[in-house]
Amino acid sequence: MKFMIHRRDCYPLAQRSTITNVQHLSSYSWIEAPLGTPTIAVPGTPPRWTPPGPEQQPQLHPDHGLIIIDHNAYRHPKSPMEPLFRALYESDPTFDIRQIDIVTDASNLCKLLHYLDYSGPSANFLHKPFTIHAEVAGESSNTVILSQVEPETHEIVQPGHSIDYTNEFKKTYTVNEIARSTGHYRIVRYSFGGLNYVVRYEADAYIPNPGIQSDTNGLQSHEPFASVNSSSDSHSLASGSTSTSTSTSTLEIRNQGRQVPTDSILEIRVRSSGSVALLDEFGPRHWVSRSPNYLDARLSDGLIQEHYIENAVTIAAFWSGRNKTKVKQLAALMEKVVQLVKGSGGRYVITCHSLELKELVVEKVEEGEAMLPSDLYSKWNRA
């Protein structure tokens, strides 16, 4: 069974261009462990933003070694979406997932936005073929799960074969508070286009004192993003006990980490001093994830020329204000995806095959494993 969704069929839905009712739900950090023993810490802790003093000027080297593109698929290929649900129910065992229409990675929404903006100024740079796996969570469920699919989950970069400094910058300018932690993820809930979402996104770091960060070494700070609410945001430190999820899963969960305030979360971007920041690249990312702070670091020959923190809510608002039609088209597209997938249930593959084609292919797959361990599907069937 195959369906096509054409761009021209995604009519902008009136009065559906805003994200509302945003709430932080949970978080987790991946822990370095042998492959085959996936381990997360809940709530985990993102790396702490700890820049060198103004008298120091670290010489960075291009990224090399193991570069993980998608921690969830790399560390838990059997079920990349499972950590999201385990962390969610560790934080709130009573959470009613039946109220949610779509559970997704933020990157999926960004890819769909770029697909709709094919004629935009950054089209040639941003638009690439992509695949998204979709599944209806059970026979009587109203929830569609969308899992990102990357061409590669990781890569091995030999020294001198990269011009990117992002990983080396993070190693130098942040400090891990949990031993062997890598890859911190946040989980938020919000409403958009008449649908209720749970969205997972990766966070690069947190600012110890958001809103009052000093201006040393060219660092500037603005008021933090305040539209994300959470009753659990605090600086409490969890213990380090370990428990295996269930007999149906190999994922291990540690009750470990520090719940940091949502308004301290930071996304980091490193670029050459001569490059131009593309609003169409990072604007959608902040709008989709609701991440509050954005650090722009510019360097030349491995030396940081300047780095400063911006208020990401301003970036997201400016981008969405310039792209109201595309945002409304996204609402229409997501409604169509949900209707198609829920119409006959089961599992689907959503594909944008090439830049020239103007439609998404939504194809049902009869074979393949379920996205989640069997015990998690019972969350949709409880009384």
C-alpha positions in Angstrom: 0.0 0.0 0.0 1.5 3.3 -1.1 0.3 6.9 -0.8 1.7 10.2 -2.2 1.6 13.5 -0.5 2.3 16.4 -2.9 3.5 19.8 -1.7 0.6 21.5 -3.5 -1.8 19.5 -1.4 -0.5 20.9 1.9 -2.8 23.9 2.0 -1.9 26.3 4.8 -4.3 25.7 7.7 -5.7 29.0 9.0 -4.8 30.0 12.6 -2.6 27.0 13.2 0.9 28.5 13.0 1.8 28.7 16.6 3.1 26.1 19.2 1.3 26.3 22.5 1.1 24.5 25.9 4.9 23.7 25.9 6.0 21.5 28.8 9.3 19.8 29.7 8.6 16.1 30.4 11.9 14.4 30.9 15.5 14.0 29.9 18.3 11.4 29.7 22.0 11.0 28.9 23.6 8.1 27.1 26.4 6.4 29.0 29.4 4.9 27.3 29.0 1.1 27.6 29.9 -1.9 25.5 27.8 -2.2 22.3 25.0 -4.6 23.1 24.5 -3.1 26.6 22.8 0.2 25.9 22.7 2.4 29.1 21.0 5.7 29.8 21.0 7.9 32.9 17.7 9.5 33.9 17.3 12.5 34.2 21.0 12.7 33.1 22.8 15.9 32.9 24.0 17.9 29.8 27.6 19.0 29.8 28.2 22.2 31.8 29.3 25.2 29.7 32.7 26.0 31.1 34.7 28.3 28.8 38.4 29.0 29.3 39.3 32.3 30.9 39.9 35.4 28.7 43.7 35.0 29.0 43.5 31.5 27.4 43.2 30.9 23.7 43.0 27.1 23.1 44.3 25.8 19.8 41.6 23.4 18.5 42.3 20.6 16.1 39.8 19.4 13.5 37.4 16.7 14.6 38.7 13.1 14.3 38.0 9.6 15.6 34.5 8.3 16.3 31.9 10.9 15.5 28.4 9.8 16.5 25.6 11.2 14.3 22.6 9.6 16.0 23.3 8.4 19.6 20.0 6.6 19.9 20.3 4.5 16.7 24.0 3.9 17.2 23.8 2.8 20.8 20.4 1.0 20.6 19.8 0.1 17.0 17.1 -2.5 18.0 14.8 0.3 19.3 16.1 3.9 19.0 12.8 5.3 20.3 12.7 3.2 23.4 14.9 5.5 25.6 12.4 8.3 25.0 9.6 6.3 26.5 11.7 4.8 29.3 12.9 8.2 30.4 9.3 9.6 30.2 7.9 6.9 32.5 10.8 7.1 34.9 10.0 10.7 35.3 6.2 10.3 35.4 4.8 6.8 35.7 1.3 8.1 35.4 1.8 9.9 32.1 -1.1 9.3 29.7 0.4 8.7 26.3 -3.1 8.2 24.8 -3.5 11.9 24.8 -0.6 12.3 22.4 -1.1 12.2 18.6 2.5 12.3 17.5 5.8 11.2 19.1 8.8 12.2 17.1 12.4 13.4 16.9 12.7 17.1 16.3 14.9 16.4 13.3 11.9 14.8 11.5 9.9 18.0 11.7 12.9 20.0 10.5 13.3 17.7 7.5 9.6 18.1 6.6 9.8 21.8 6.9 12.8 21.9 4.6 10.9 19.7 2.2 8.0 22.2 2.1 10.5 25.1 1.7 12.1 23.6 -1.4 12.2 27.0 -3.2 13.7 28.8 -0.2 17.1 30.6 -0.3 18.9 27.7 1.4 17.3 25.0 -0.6 20.4 23.6 -2.3 22.2 23.4 1.0 19.5 22.0 3.2 17.5 19.7 1.0 18.6 16.1 0.9 16.7 12.9 0.4 15.4 11.5 3.8 13.6 8.6 5.3 11.3 8.5 8.4 9.9 5.4 9.9 6.3 5.6 11.1 4.2 3.3 13.3 0.8 3.4 14.9 1.3 2.3 18.5 -1.1 -0.6 18.7 -4.4 -1.6 17.1 -6.6 0.8 19.1 -4.1 3.6 19.4 -4.4 7.2 18.2 -0.7 7.8 18.5 1.7 7.8 15.5 5.4 7.4 16.3 8.0 8.9 13.9 11.6 7.7 14.2 14.4 9.5 12.4 16.6 7.4 10.0 20.1 8.7 9.2 22.2 7.2 6.3 24.9 6.5 8.9 24.7 6.5 12.7 28.4 7.3 13.1 31.6 7.7 11.2 35.3 7.3 11.8 37.3 10.3 10.8 41.0 10.0 10.3 43.2 12.9 11.6 43.4 15.7 9.0 40.4 14.5 7.0 37.9 16.9 8.5 37.4 20.7 8.5 34.8 20.6 11.3 35.7 21.7 14.8 32.4 21.1 16.6 33.3 18.1 18.7 36.6 19.5 19.7 35.0 22.8 20.7 32.5 21.0 22.9 35.3 18.9 24.6 37.2 22.1 25.3 34.4 24.4 26.4 32.2 22.0 28.3 32.6 19.6 31.2 30.7 16.3 31.7 29.2 16.0 35.2 28.4 12.3 34.7 31.3 10.0 34.1 31.3 8.5 30.5 28.1 10.4 29.6 27.6 11.2 26.0 24.6 12.6 24.1 22.0 14.3 26.3 18.3 14.4 25.2 15.4 16.5 26.2 11.7 15.5 25.9 9.0 18.2 25.5 5.3 18.2 25.0 3.3 20.8 23.1 0.3 21.4 20.8 0.5 22.5 17.2 -2.0 22.5 14.3 -4.7 20.8 16.4 -2.4 17.9 17.3 -0.6 17.0 20.6 3.1 16.3 20.2 5.9 14.7 22.3 9.2 15.8 20.8 12.8 14.6 21.5 15.8 16.8 20.8 19.5 16.7 21.6 21.0 19.3 23.9 24.7 20.3 23.7 25.2 21.9 27.1 23.7 23.9 29.9 24.6 27.3 31.3 25.2 27.3 35.1 23.7 30.7 35.6 21.4 31.6 32.6 20.6 35.3 32.2 23.6 36.4 34.3 26.5 34.9 32.3 29.6 37.2 32.3 30.8 38.8 29.1 34.4 37.5 29.4 36.1 36.2 26.2 33.4 37.7 24.0 30.6 35.9 25.6 27.2 37.6 25.6 24.0 36.5 27.2 20.4 37.4 26.8 17.2 36.6 28.6 16.4 32.9 28.4 13.6 31.2 26.6 10.7 31.2 29.1 7.9 29.5 27.3 8.8 25.9 28.5 7.3 25.0 31.8 8.2 22.1 34.1 7.4 21.4 37.7 10.5 19.1 37.8 13.1 21.7 36.8 15.6 22.0 39.7 19.2 21.2 40.6 18.5 18.0 42.5 21.1 15.2 42.1 19.8 11.7 41.5 21.4 8.6 42.8 23.4 6.2 40.6 21.5 3.0 41.0 21.0 0.8 37.9 18.0 -1.2 36.8 17.2 -3.1 33.7 14.0 -2.0 32.0 12.2 -5.3 31.6 12.7 -8.8 30.5 11.7 -7.7 27.0 14.5 -5.1 26.7 18.3 -4.9 26.9 18.3 -1.2 27.8 19.7 -0.4 31.2 18.5 2.6 33.1 20.4 4.4 35.8 18.8 6.8 38.2 21.5 9.4 37.9 22.0 13.0 36.9 21.0 16.5 37.7 17.7 18.1 36.6 18.8 21.5 35.2 16.4 24.3 34.5 15.0 24.3 31.0 16.0 27.9 30.5 19.7 27.0 30.9 19.8 24.5 27.9 22.3 25.5 25.2 22.7 24.5 21.6 26.2 25.0 20.1 27.1 25.8 16.5 30.7 26.2 15.4 31.6 27.7 12.0 34.4 29.4 10.2 34.8 33.1 10.8 34.0 33.9 7.1 30.8 31.8 6.8 27.3 33.2 7.0 24.8 31.9 9.6 21.8 30.5 7.7 18.5 31.4 9.4 16.8 28.7 7.4 19.2 26.2 8.8 18.9 26.8 12.6 15.7 28.8 12.8 13.5 25.7 12.2 15.5 23.7 14.7 14.9 26.1 17.6 11.3 26.6 16.6 10.7 22.8 16.6 12.7 21.9 19.8 11.9 25.1 21.8 15.5 25.1 22.9 16.1 28.4 24.7 19.7 29.4 24.0 22.0 29.3 21.0 25.8 29.7 21.0 27.5 30.8 17.8 31.2 30.2 17.8 33.4 31.5 15.0 36.9 30.3 14.5 39.8 30.6 12.1 42.6 28.0 11.8 41.5 26.4 15.0 41.4 29.6 17.1 38.1 31.0 18.4 37.6 34.5 17.1 34.4 35.2 19.0 31.6 33.2 20.7 28.4 34.5 22.1 25.0 33.3 23.3 21.8 34.4 21.8 18.2 34.1 22.9 16.9 31.3 20.7 13.3 32.3 21.2 14.1 35.5 19.3 15.6 33.4 16.5 12.6 31.1 16.4 10.1 33.9 16.5 11.8 35.8 13.7 12.1 32.7 11.5 8.4 31.6 12.1 7.3 35.2 11.4 9.0 35.1 8.0 7.7 31.6 7.3 4.1 31.6 8.4 2.8 29.9 5.2 5.4 27.1 5.6 4.5 26.6 9.2 0.8 26.3 8.4 1.7 23.9 5.6 3.5 21.8 8.1 0.4 21.6 10.2 -1.5 20.4 7.1 1.2 17.9 6.2 1.3 16.4 9.7 -2.5 16.1 9.7 -2.3 14.2 6.4 0.5 11.9 7.6 -1.5 11.0 10.8 -4.7 10.4 8.8 -2.9 8.1 6.3 -0.9 6.1 8.8 -3.8 5.7 11.3 -6.2 4.8 8.4 -4.9 1.3 8.1 -2.5 1.0 11.1 0.8 -0.8 11.2 4.2 0.4 10.1 5.1 2.8 7.3 8.2 4.3 5.6 8.0 8.0 4.7 10.5 8.9 2.0 11.6 11.9 0.1 13.5 10.2 -2.7 15.1 13.2 -4.5 15.2 17.0 -4.7 13.4 17.0 -8.0 10.4 15.1 -6.9 7.6 17.1 -5.3 5.9 14.5 -3.2 6.5 12.4 -0.2 6.0 8.6 -0.5 4.2 7.0 2.4 4.4 3.2 2.0 3.2 0.5 4.3 5.6 -2.2 5.2 4.3 -5.7 6.2 7.5 -7.0 7.6 10.0 -5.7 10.1 10.2 -5.4 13.8 8.1 -3.2 16.0 9.6 0.1 17.1 9.2 -0.6 20.9 9.5 -3.6 23.3 6.1 -5.3 23.9 5.6 -4.0 27.4 5.6 -0.3 26.3 2.6 -0.9 24.0 0.5 -1.7 27.1 0.7 2.0 28.0 -1.9 2.6 25.3 -4.2 -0.1 26.6 -4.4 0.5 30.3 -7.7 1.4 31.9 
